[in-house]
Amino acid sequence: MELRKTAEAGTLRTQEDAYREAYTRFLAGSDEKTATHAYLQDIVEQLPARRVLLDVGPADGTTTRQLAPHFERTVCIEPSEPMRCALALTCPQAQVLAEPVLETTIDARADLALLSHVLYYVPRAQWVATVSRIMEWLAPGGLLLVLLQNPDEACMRMVHHFTGLRFDLRELADDLTALPPALLGDMELDTVPARYRSRDLDEAVTVADFHLSIPGGTSPARDAVKAYVQQHLHDGDGGYVLRHDQHVLRLRRPVR
């Protein structure tokens, strides 16, 4: 998510530094990666072919690294230069394309494509076009997984409270029914549970602010975020818990 520049101890830190710190804190207290990787491993094991993996918006490649060994070839689309630098270290074997989805071409057909937590940064009017473009890069019978947080869980209720924004894959699923049957076959929605826990109020507020830093949203004062965390995320035992279950929209391209 987009992070604003922040001043601390008289030093202006870059957005990238703030992003990495907040993201690291979030991952340290969340079971998201463990749950997601287990879910994806099960999906991979059921694929009829594992020739090409396409990861759209892989960031630093943490998940790409888990999946890539199962495929003959890995292709990534990552417009962020800092993330491409990190990706080169995490997944040096991957072919990395810098152009955005709607401006790039790919000379491969993917058996599995991943669009994980990217649509927050894509204008709602471009969701269908973005997903349709990726579907065109699937091999016959190939699978696209689109991940976003469940808008009904605590994390995204907090986002809606402060920003008014809502991201719902169920709405996208409704829109995608208009795609031609030659492009979209089966479509299913899964839920992958995830939960962040912390006993440190300052850290919980930093993680909450991280989730609130979404393009197009407002920038709430930290005191307001702190008050929200204390009121809504307290677990009753001296700690804080933030449910952030993920929705996974599974889209399969027909074999013929």
C-alpha positions, -999 to +999 in steps of 0.1 A: +000+000+000+011+036-006+027+052+024+032+088+032+066+102+042+070+104+080+094+123+102+110+105+132+139+117+154+144+146+131+150+124+101+128+123+071+123+087+060+113+077+026+080+061+017+099+029+009+115+027+043+082+033+061+065+007+039+091-019+047+090-013+084+052-013+087+049-043+063+075-062+083+057-055+116+024-066+100+038-099+087+055-107+120+022-106+138+000-121+111-006-157+099-015-144+064+016-157+045+014-192+062-023-196+054-019-182+019+011-203+009-007-234+022-038-225+001-017-219-030+003-251-026-029-270-026-040-252-058-006-259-075-008-296-067-041-298-085-030-281-117-030-304-148+002-286-161+029-264-145+047-249-173+043-212-167+036-191-136+025-155-141+027-133-110+012-098-116+023-073-090+046-097-069+062-069-049+094-083-033+086-119-045+080-136-012+051-156-026+066-159-061+096-176-045+073-202-029+056-210-062+083-207-088+101-240-081+070-259-092+070-243-127+093-245-157+091-208-162+082-177-141+071-144-155+064-113-133+048-080-141+061-054-116+059-017-124+076-006-092+114-002-096+123-008-059+102-039-059+118-051-092+152-047-074+140-068-045+124-093-069+157-098-087+173-110-054+144-131-043+136-148-077+166-143-100+152-169-124+121-149-131+115-129-162+104-095-150+084-070-171+081-034-160+051-021-180+016-021-164-008-049-173-027-029-199+005-018-216+025-050-218+026-081-239+037-116-229+050-143-251+038-172-229+006-188-218+003-193-180-010-224-163-014-203-131-016-165-129-017-146-096-031-111-090-026-108-052-037-076-034-031-055-065-066-042-073-065-017-044-042+003-067-063-001-099-092+022-106-125+004-101-134+012-137-103-008-149-109-040-129-126-059-156-102-048-183-072-057-161-086-092-153-097-098-189-062-089-201-046-115-177-072-141-187-060-137-223-025-148-212-038-180-197-032-213-214-064-233-222-076-246-188-053-222-170-063-206-137-062-170-125-064-163-087-074-128-077-069-120-040-083-091-019-092-088+017-128-097+026-145-063+029-167-075+057-139-083+081-124-059+107-095-047+086-115-035+057-143-022+079-117+000+094-106+011+059-141+019+050-147+038+082-117+062+076-116+064+038-151+055+025-135+030+001-147-006-003-131-033-024-153-063-031-144-092-053-181-103-053-188-072-073-160-080-098-174-116-101-208-101-111-191-079-137-171-108-152-202-128-161-204-106-192-171-119-205-173-142-235-175-179-226-144-186-247-124-165-222-140-174-188-153-208-178-156-217-141-156-190-114-156-196-077-149-176-045-128-189-017-120-175+017-085-178+033-086-169+070-060-145+083-054-127+116-029-102+130-022-101+167+000-078+188+003-068+225+020-035+216-004-006+210+021+015+191+028-014+167-009-021+163-015+015+153+014+015+129+000-017+112-035-001+111-021+030+095-003+008+070-036-007+059-052+028+057-026+041+033-046+032+002-045+054-030-076+075-032-082+075+005-078+102+031-049+103+056-064+101+091-046+115+121-026+090+141-045+099+172-078+090+155-064+057+143-051+050+178-086+057+193-101+033+167-077+005+175-083+009+213-121+008+208-126-018+181-095-040+180-088-047+217-090-084+224-100-080+260-068-096+273-043-067+269-037-072+232-051-063+198-064-085+170-072-075+134-091-100+113-081-097+076-095-128+059-088-129+022-112-135-006-098-155-035-116-154-068-107-184-089-112-179-126-105-207-151-101-203-189-120-230-208-099-258-223-116-250-257 
